């Protein structure tokens, strides 16, 4: 029996055309405005106005690239992409090929998810806001993300749920990172350092990729050999350089590989490069001392009635850098690894209030290799050798949602490229860390080791 209010007749074509026109007023308004101008002012004058506008945009494009790229270019790109890629049969054919259209059960009419708007953030990436059909879910688009990328002639498609019946497709047309990103500048003094937001590189939307080291943010970086893991740590340290020199940040470096971080030993508060030390002080002992320092600060805060520390010379931000977690937790001595697991778990669960944070790096992010990986609150996945590693690092289904870190080519020009998860939307975002060469790393060491100026009394609250 037919339900009340439902009809087996489909909407008339003329009404569909009227609704489509109302949704796309530019289709009618632009030709109408040009025609009206031609009739009222003459076609010569109209041509002059259009030509003058084009000349003005060209002059703006050539004379002031910064403001043009910031204000005009995204709007021009958005309009162009909307009408060249996501209009009419092109869009419908792509969804039809991916089985992302539905059929009205009464009328038998084909229903195609509708494009609401397009935002082209950069020349390589755009976001399409789509109203999908009843009976569909963003999960259907996630399952067809790879097919949809091929249908749209894109390299990658990521899916984000915006609100009920609306999703966003992040479409990467081509590689957004074709050039090496220069190392971040070192601030002049400690007052300019914000450890809650440090520039590490760029994201696929053309903005800065930033990481924080306060508020319980422990950073986990996974990537195969040569993927650029140390670019992230070096960029963070350049951003912290004046605070390290002023004694507001202390470095604790466990370097079982005994290679990349050896150059930082002169500026480290504690440095160890052995898992089986002959002198009684190795990476295990360093982490144990680090935990003891954290617990001593907990007692100090309790005695003074404070709930959290403020970064100062008395209570500096203590940054524990673990260059190869696998060598510490899986490949070395069993008893040492067990103690390290307990110590790192304590830091992850209790370090927020005391200003103790970790930066851990690993090549193989399996649970057997890094049993504490779930305790790291911020994770970066650079090039990895297995598709399963992506979900191990970033979380369930992140590979299916567009974090194709296993498909990053194993070449020198892709070092530092990877993915992070945007916290509010849980959508993977492609990033690239800046490249810090040996000379810039040496400059960091010289800067920190030089006679420091009088430090600021406090840096930032640990929140």
Secondary structure, DSSP 8 states (H G I E B T S, - for coil): ---TT--SS---HHHHHHHHHHHTHHHHHHHHHHHHHHHHH-HHHHHHHHHHHHHHHHHHHHH-HHHIIIIIHHHHHHHHHHHHHSSHHHHHHHHHHTT-EEE-TTT--EEE-EEEEEE--SSSEEEEEEE--TT--HHHHHHTHHHHHHHTT-SEEEEEEEETTEEEEEEE-S-S--S--B-----SSGGG--TTSEEEEEETTSSEEEE--SSS--EEEE--TTS-HHHHHHHHHHHHHHHHHTTSEEEEEE-TT-SGGGGGGGG-SEEE--SS-SSS-SHHHHHHHHHHHHHHHHHHHHHHT-SS-EEESSS-EEEEEES-HHHHHTSS-HHHHHHHHHHHHHHHHHHHHHTEEEEEEES---TTT-TTGGG-SEEEEES-S-HHHHHHHH-TTTTTTT--GGGS--SGGGTTEEEEEETTTTEEEEEEE-B--HHHHHHHHHHHHS------SEEEE--
